[in-house]
């Protein structure tokens, strides 16, 4: 069936805003300005403040939910179900995971390239699959295990590309390796978030926009409060601000005052995460979760192409190979190979074949995203 104009709009919105989300964060990292009290010009390396901005974008999804609900209630025949009552603290554990994983990824983005950052996030398939077996008693089919193994191979290739192509003068090889490892570590935390959402949140039938907004509220409030102690805690090699503390929010605002262009990058990050979550949820509802996964993979290509075009990265053939392997791994895990096999005479399974549908329900069954699709 051909897509409608609205479906094309949603797909385009998800692809564009998802790409802007990573690119705007990297752009902010690349901008430089003097700090407070006449400190020398330095890069805008404030990962925890950027994470606060991202959670503000998620928090805005709560406003979007209530606007949609009010608009729907004015219709002669409302289509949205009345909001279910639930305990908001239910979202606190996933929000804490989201906060930790997002902060680690923003720290890592200061150390590695935007394309490697996006590709290495594919590691979430590995840890989510393993945790779903261990804690949700889910049985993975053969293609999902193959997808996990192929994804591991893809991660090795992408990591090797970073080792062989370390032409970034702003970061040492050790920093690039540390950044890549931090991204993979963050995916472990994101996988825990997904398992918590599956086990405790999904059964309450909370609208996805409301869920994203609630997690965003917790993340925004808690991480904003954490900025105070971070102002005094030494950050060592993980810190890029003059005082070498975990986060210097005052220095960040001084830099913004000297170079207002930084605000544009930050606003791009904040607004894009809100629209990306809305578009991702709508694509799943209006088209399919498989389409959402494909679009999420395509934005890696967009991020990589833009990074090459603006000179942030240098082309390396191994990255293409790594991306293709990761794409195959994600396709195997999410069952995208099944329609192709179904067209082959020997690939048609009998109608009463045991359990692939049941095994694929729920967590990462056809969609590799948590409630918050880009944290």
Secondary structure, DSSP 4 states (H G I P E B T S, - for coil): -PPPHHHHHHHHHHHHHHHHHHHHHHHHHH-EEE-GGGPPEEE---HHHHHHHHHHHHHHHHHHHHHHHHHHHTSSS--SPPPPP--GGGGHHHHHHHHHHHHHHHHHHTTS-HHHHHHHGGGHHHHHHHHHHHHS-PPPPHHHHHHHHHHHHHHHHHHHHHHHT---TTS-HHHHHHHHHHHHHHHHHHHHHHHHIIIIIGGG---HHHHHHHHHHHHHHHHHHHHHHHTTSB-GGG--STT-BS--HHHHHHHHHH-THHHHHHHHHHHHHHHHHHHHHHHHHHT-HHHHHHHHHHHHHHHHHHHHHTTSS---HHHHHHHHHHHHHHHHHTTTTHHHHHTSGGG---TT-SSHHHHHSSTTSS----SSTT-
